[in-house]
Amino acid sequence: MRKPDYIKGLHDIGRGHYAYLVPDGSWGWSNAGLIEDSGQTLLVDTLFDLDTTDEMLRAMRAAVPASAELGALINTHANGDHTFGNQLLEGARIIASKACAEDMKLRPPEELARWGREWQNMGIAGQFWQEVIGSRFNFEGIRLVLPTETFSGEMKLKVGDKEVHLVEVGPAHTRGDVLVYVPADRVLYTGDILFNGGHPAIWAGPPSNWVKACDLMLSWDLETVVPGHGPVTDKHGIREFRDYLAYIIAQSRRCYDEGMSFEQAADTISLDRWAHLAEAERLYINVYACYREFSGGELPKPDFMYLYQLMAKRHFRHHAQHCQEPGCSHAGH
């Protein structure tokens, strides 16, 4: 099957499979997928707002006429960059894990629309959020459209003659992460269980469960892997991602045993091996998830805004160090 260049748009990867890619894969720029067979279609995820989702759907309908009468939509997890476009498919069959459907209610689009109006009152965390998300997307007028059908564990469905396996592997990135696997075609749509080219965000964890999800993916017969963010890959991309997770867990364990705070650990852990990955500020999220697992869950759920403050400081510090040109938008942060 074809591995497309990492450019924006719909890519035919063969055998009735399509990847909709949105570079550069950083905050909010997510991928989606389309499966077609015998005039039936399944959409894997929507995008972060109505404009980006409408652009994607128009591209799909132009290239794959059967997608105009979409058979079903699967939301791989609850994050808005994979669900907020559901509104444009209201009335369709929308499938998700039970945990995903529950989590979609926790941070609805109305909350992000409010942040878009109030970010200037949110300190450095608001400045960071506005730069990496708020300035890119329009959350005004988006209504939360929940799944019409949920499952736990595993579910199989047919798209024409293709059998599609929906496999719940969360909690990992979120509580209800689902993989979309088509064994006969050796194609996998991972949602955010795979970030290719960037640091992940372990919002839910435990991190060890995410490693198990990688081991499961590596146990399957795979040729083509469409990640939630980044270029289309194969098992090599999964192996590298698993290595990253194992490294972060091991380094966090060392720091935890030495009595460091998670903030100190995130500032101490070397990322030299992973210098090619973007969004290094997410290390705070990931180390905290490791610490929470090491503590047996005694640490509370992460304080979202505090983590954003930590990420903001690292993000702006990094850009100040690497952006000395006059007129650089990051200078002075």
C-alpha angles and dihedrals in degrees: 000000000000124000103207127217112263098257129129118273146044117325126193105222094178141262093054096309126127133184121204105204128195114189140235089035094213126128108343098351099115137167130236135190142217128206120196133180133156092350095309125112141194122196118210108211134328126238137257102276141009097263095053092043093048090051090052095047092049090052091049095048091049093051100033110031092189089067089071086078097042114202096204146333125224119201107206093201142345104266114120095237087067100036114027092087091062089099090074089059098044110151093032125112104272118188130192141145115278090245091052092053091050093048093049088071093057099069108021124182091258089067093054090046088055091050088052089058097040105034092113088064094051099075123223091338089059092048090052094046091049092050099047100032118000096057091050103051141040113224097173114117097013115137123203109249111190129206116276093210131034137186141180126220108359138350131184126204138168129242101188103306094336117106111216122198119209107198122186111217101163151147089077119090087006133354096265108037115164131193120212110212130179104192098187091057096036090232126141131189106197106184106204094332082097127044110183113200099002141070111266125228114237095204096159111014150135089200092213088062090056089054088053089052089054090050090052092051091048090052091060127086101254136171104161128032123189108199127205089244130017137020125335109268144165136229090307089067091050092049093051090048091049089051089053092052093047090050094050091048093050095046092045090051091054091051092044092052090049090056098249121151115245089251091055090047093052090050092048105044111100116235096185092118090050099042090121091064120094128222096042088168088078088075088090090060092047098046090049089053089052092049090049091053092047090052091055091246094305091125111083124248110284119281099239098203094045090053089049090053091052092047091047093055092050093044095051093041090053093050092046089055094047100037112065097141116117111261095021108154092223096052113117097021 
